C-alpha cells in the first residue's frame, strides 16, 4: 500500500482528497462509458467519492486504490439501475392503473386512443380535446389557453396530425 493510501486509510483527509483528486478523471471516464451520459456519470462520480470517503477504512492494500474506487463506482451504478428499474416498474403500473381509470371514466375512448393522446404535448392534447371532444370553437379554445384563435387552430391541426401518426403506428403493431 502506498503511503498516501495508508494515510488515507488511517483517516488523513488530505491524503484521501489527494487520491480522489488524482483518480477522479479516470473514475469519471469509466462512468461515462458505463452510463453513456455525462450528467449521470458526474452524479455517480460524486456518489462514488462520497462512498469512498465514508468507507475508506474498508480499503485493503491487496487491491489498487483505482480498483477499489471502480468497485465502488460499479456498485453505485448498479444500485442506481435497480432504483431506476423499480421506479420504471412503478410508473408502468401507475400508468396502467390510470389508463384503466380513464377508460372507466370515459368509456367512449379506447385504450389505443388514450395512449395516442398521451403521446401529444399538453397544449396539443388540450386543443384537440376541446375542439373535437367538447366542441369548442377556435376562439373559445384560444381564450381558454391564452393564445390567439390562429394558434389554437394550429395546435388542433398539429395535434390531430400527431394523433393520426400515433394511431397508425399503434395499428401497425397490432
Wavefront OBJ file of the C-alpha trace (Angstrom):
o trace
v 0.000 0.000 0.000
v 1.378 3.410 -0.951
v 1.986 5.984 1.720
v -0.974 8.144 0.629
v -3.274 5.118 0.664
v -2.061 4.181 4.157
v -2.501 7.732 5.407
v -5.968 7.963 3.846
v -6.967 4.670 5.428
v -5.811 5.947 8.814
v -8.106 8.948 8.411
v -5.996 11.658 6.795
v -8.464 13.874 4.901
v -5.615 15.470 2.924
v -4.308 12.106 1.713
v -7.796 10.934 0.735
v -8.578 14.225 -1.012
v -5.308 13.949 -2.929
v -6.079 10.369 -4.026
v -9.621 11.229 -5.086
v -8.417 14.305 -6.960
v -5.774 12.246 -8.781
v -8.115 9.413 -9.769
v -11.300 11.432 -10.390
v -10.716 11.888 -14.169
v -10.139 8.125 -14.563
v -13.251 7.387 -12.495
v -15.369 9.848 -14.477
v -14.239 8.398 -17.843
v -15.151 4.913 -16.639
v -18.600 6.085 -15.556
v -19.186 7.959 -18.827
v -18.521 4.722 -20.714
v -20.725 2.795 -18.306
v -23.696 5.195 -18.292
v -23.320 6.750 -21.762
v -24.471 10.001 -20.154
v -22.206 12.803 -18.953
v -24.638 14.222 -16.343
v -25.403 10.750 -14.997
v -21.685 9.900 -14.909
v -20.942 13.102 -12.993
v -23.661 12.317 -10.448
v -22.331 8.794 -9.974
v -18.734 10.036 -9.711
v -19.818 12.299 -6.855
v -21.737 9.445 -5.243
v -18.647 7.238 -5.593
v -16.444 9.875 -3.966
v -18.874 10.163 -1.047
v -18.972 6.384 -0.618
v -15.166 6.238 -0.798
v -14.863 8.913 1.886
v -17.371 7.115 4.103
v -15.782 3.700 3.527
v -12.059 4.474 3.334
v -11.331 2.333 6.394
v -12.566 -0.720 4.454
v -9.922 -0.200 1.746
v -7.442 -3.101 1.733
v -3.932 -2.956 0.368
v -4.427 -6.156 -1.665
v -6.151 -4.099 -4.370
v -5.004 -0.931 -6.048
v -6.853 2.207 -4.983
v -8.288 2.586 -8.509
v -9.618 -0.984 -8.407
v -11.330 -0.270 -5.097
v -12.698 3.019 -6.449
v -14.062 1.347 -9.605
v -15.683 -1.345 -7.471
v -17.479 1.367 -5.511
v -18.458 3.117 -8.765
v -19.797 -0.116 -10.253
v -21.875 -0.786 -7.142
v -23.182 2.792 -7.198
v -24.139 2.345 -10.866
v -25.879 -0.993 -10.209
v -27.714 0.433 -7.188
v -28.861 3.350 -9.331
v -30.036 0.990 -12.104
v -32.023 -1.082 -9.645
v -33.616 2.100 -8.304
v -34.460 3.211 -11.858
v -35.890 -0.226 -12.670
v -38.109 -0.113 -9.571
v -39.204 3.408 -10.487
v -39.940 2.321 -14.081
v -41.983 -0.665 -12.928
v -43.898 1.549 -10.511
v -44.529 4.158 -13.226
v -45.733 1.484 -15.669
v -48.094 0.074 -13.054
v -49.299 3.580 -12.220
v -49.874 4.431 -15.906
v -51.701 1.148 -16.448
v -53.987 1.824 -13.491
v -54.517 5.413 -14.687
v -55.442 4.153 -18.164
v -57.891 1.715 -16.630
v -59.431 4.505 -14.530
v -59.584 6.776 -17.563
v -61.195 4.078 -19.641
v -63.788 3.521 -16.925
v -64.390 7.272 -16.623
v -64.513 7.747 -20.415
v -65.968 4.525 -21.808
v -66.109 6.012 -25.324
v -62.319 6.296 -25.527
v -60.307 3.227 -26.448
v -57.006 2.312 -24.810
v -55.304 2.991 -28.158
v -56.747 6.496 -28.310
v -55.770 7.186 -24.694
v -52.210 6.035 -25.426
v -52.094 8.173 -28.568
v -53.395 11.191 -26.619
v -50.698 10.582 -24.015
v -48.059 10.997 -26.746
v -49.255 14.547 -27.504
v -47.897 17.605 -25.751
v -50.253 19.068 -23.159
v -51.010 22.051 -25.433
v -51.893 19.861 -28.421
v -53.863 17.362 -26.329
v -55.954 20.124 -24.731
v -56.633 21.798 -28.086
v -57.698 18.533 -29.764
v -59.937 17.514 -26.864
v -61.526 20.948 -26.532
v -62.259 21.094 -30.274
v -63.268 17.551 -31.148
v -64.445 16.036 -27.886
v -66.124 19.071 -26.334
v -66.957 21.055 -29.480
v -65.431 24.444 -28.601
v -64.601 26.972 -31.308
v -61.041 28.085 -32.048
v -61.856 31.436 -30.465
v -63.041 29.747 -27.261
v -60.026 27.415 -27.202
v -57.725 30.382 -27.707
v -59.357 32.261 -24.850
v -59.127 29.237 -22.531
v -55.489 28.610 -23.468
v -54.388 32.224 -23.531
v -53.422 32.145 -27.217
v -54.820 33.563 -30.437
v -57.525 31.674 -32.363
v -54.919 31.058 -35.099
v -52.567 29.402 -32.622
v -55.458 27.332 -31.263
v -56.287 26.201 -34.814
v -52.628 25.353 -35.437
v -52.448 23.322 -32.231
v -55.562 21.377 -33.189
v -54.173 20.740 -36.683
v -50.739 19.604 -35.467
v -52.267 17.632 -32.604
v -54.562 15.747 -34.975
v -51.669 15.028 -37.336
v -49.619 13.592 -34.472
v -52.645 11.696 -33.185
v -53.166 10.092 -36.619
v -49.495 9.181 -36.744
v -49.653 7.597 -33.281
v -52.836 5.675 -34.090
v -51.363 4.457 -37.402
v -48.242 3.294 -35.585
v -50.385 1.585 -32.955
v -52.450 -0.094 -35.676
v -49.273 -1.326 -37.368
v -48.210 -3.007 -34.119
v -51.446 -4.889 -33.650
l 1 2 3 4 5 6 7 8 9 10 11 12 13 14 15 16 17 18 19 20 21 22 23 24 25 26 27 28 29 30 31 32 33 34 35 36 37 38 39 40 41 42 43 44 45 46 47 48 49 50 51 52 53 54 55 56 57 58 59 60 61 62 63 64 65 66 67 68 69 70 71 72 73 74 75 76 77 78 79 80 81 82 83 84 85 86 87 88 89 90 91 92 93 94 95 96 97 98 99 100 101 102 103 104 105 106 107 108 109 110 111 112 113 114 115 116 117 118 119 120 121 122 123 124 125 126 127 128 129 130 131 132 133 134 135 136 137 138 139 140 141 142 143 144 145 146 147 148 149 150 151 152 153 154 155 156 157 158 159 160 161 162 163 164 165 166 167 168 169 170 171 172 173 174
